[in-house]
Amino acid sequence: MELNYQLIAGVDEVGRGTLSGPVVAAAVILPKDFHDARIKDSKTIKSQKKREEVEKIIKENAIAWAVGESSPQEIDQINILQATFLAMKRAIDTLSQTPEYLYIDGDKFPGHKGIPYECVIKGDSKILCISAASILAKVHRDKLMQSLAPEFPIYLWEKNMGYGTPEHIEAIRDGGLSKYHRKTFCTNFI
């Protein structure tokens, strides 16, 4: 179905399942007639270098784009689902233009500021603006975790991006938690 809106934002998140770092969401408004085969679900682009190249294409061509985060402390306070919604809303609110319609990756969203929306399961592989959002969120979060890695080298965040690899879990058991860990996610390891 062709939507009769000019400013349609795709919204996606990354980092819901990690043990450390924020959950990051991005919102992207692309021109209606814009297409680029290199923009696809971030999970299908295996190299960081390639994702960064596509990120540049998205930022150069987007009408508007923005990133929002929810901190590990917010995740612990309000739970991961609510923190994901908060990061999405922050990304939407930071866009330089207010979207007329939202495509949300996934099956849940509480709505935001009365903007009409549609939840699309596996939307990051079906809708270009959601794919673009998935790439911006992934690149942003990976760079953030890599920048935090030298502060706590024991956790190997430059390699695992905060996910619960065996090495990361072992480091938590040996060294405890950092201020960037989600305490509610790590109770089984300490």
N, C-alpha and C positions, 0 to 999 in steps of 0.2 A: 504494500500500500504506500503510495507516494504521499508524504506529509506536506501540507501547504504552509510550511514555515521556512524562513530564511536562516534563522539562527538556532540550529540544532546542536546541542552539546552531547558528546559521548562522555560517559563517566565510568572509570574503572579504578580498582585499587590493587595494591600489592603489599605483601607482608603480613597477611592475616595469621599465617601459621608459624611465624618465626618466634624464637625464644627471646630475642632482643631487638631493640630499635623500634621506631614508630611504624604504624600502619600508614601508608601513603596512598593518596588518591589523586587522580588528575582528571581535569575536564578539558575537552578540546572541541572547539567549533571550527569546522572546515568549510570552505566554500562549497555550495551545493553541487557544482559540476566538477569538483576536484576528485581525481583518482590517481593513485600511485600504487603499483603492485608490490612495492617494497614495504608498504605499511600493512602489517598483519599482526595477529596475536603475538605479544612479546615472547610468550613461551616457545614459539616456533622459530624465533631468531636466536640461534645458539650462542653467537659470539657477542661479547660486550661492545667490541669495536663496531660491529655491524649495527647493533641497536643504537649506538651513539650517532652513527651516520644517518640513520632513519629519523632519530630524534631531531637532528638539525633540519631535515627536510620538512618535518611536521611544523616546527617552530617558524620556519621561513614562509610556509604556505597557510598556516592557520589564521583565521579571522581573530581568534582569541584562544589562549590556553592558560592554564593555571594548575598549580599543585597545592594540595592541602595535606596536613599531617595530623595525627593524633599520637601523643607521646605514650611511652610505656606506662607512665603514671596514670594517664587518662584511661588507658586500656584496663589497668588494674582496678580503677575506681568504677568505671561504668560498663565494663565487659567489652569484648572484642567486636561484637556486632554493632553496639551503639557507638563505639569509637570509630568503626569503619564509616558509619553514616555521618559522624561528625567530620571526619576527614573529607568525605565527599562534599558535604555542605560547605566546608571551608574552601575547597577547590572551586565550587560553583560561585561562591560569593566573591572570589578573587578575580574571576574573569573580567576583562576590561569591557565586555559587553554582556548584558543580561540575556541569557538564552530564552527562546520562546518555547522550547521543548527539550526534554532530556531523554536520552537513551541510557539506561543504567544497566551495567553488566551484572547479571545475577537474577535472583528471584524475589528479592525484598528491597524495599526502600520506603521510608515513611513519608516521602514527599517533602517539598521545600518551597516555601514562599509562594505557594499556589501555582508553581510552574507545572504544566502538564508533563507527564512522564510515562515511560513504558519500561518495565524490567524485561531484559532479554537474557535468557539462560544461554551461556556460551556466546554472549554478544561480542566478546573480543575476537571471535573468529568469524562473525557474521556481518558486523556493521563497522564501516571504516572509521568513523569518529570514535567508537569505543576501542578499536584496535590502536588508534593513535594515542588515546588516553592510557592504554595499558603500557605502551612503550615509554611514554613520558614518566609515568609512575615508577616503572621498573628501573629506568636509568637514574632517576632522581634518588631512589632509595638505595640502589647499589653504590652510587657515589658517596652517599651519606655514610653508609656502613663502612666503606673503605676509608673514609676520612676519620672515622672513630677508631678504627683498628689499631693505630699506633699507641693510642692511649691505654688500651687493654690488649696487648699482643697475645696473651694466653688463649684468647677465644677464637683466633683465626678468622675474624670477621671479613677480612679482605678476600677470603676464599669462600666462606659459607654464608655470608650476608646475614648472619644471625639465625639461620635455620638450625635445627637440632641435629646436626651431624654427630656421629659418635665422638669425634674429637672435641666438639663444642660441649657436649654433655659431660665428657670426662674433665674438661677444664672447669666447668661449673662445680663438679664434685670436688676437684682439687683446690680451686681458688675462690669458691663462693660466687656470689652474684655482683655484678657491677650496677651502677645507677641506670644503665641502659637496658637492663633485663626486665622482663615482665614477670614479676614475682608470682602472679597467679598461674603463669605458664610453666614455672620452674620448680614448683613445690615437690614434684616427684624426684628431683635430682639433687636436692640439698638435704 
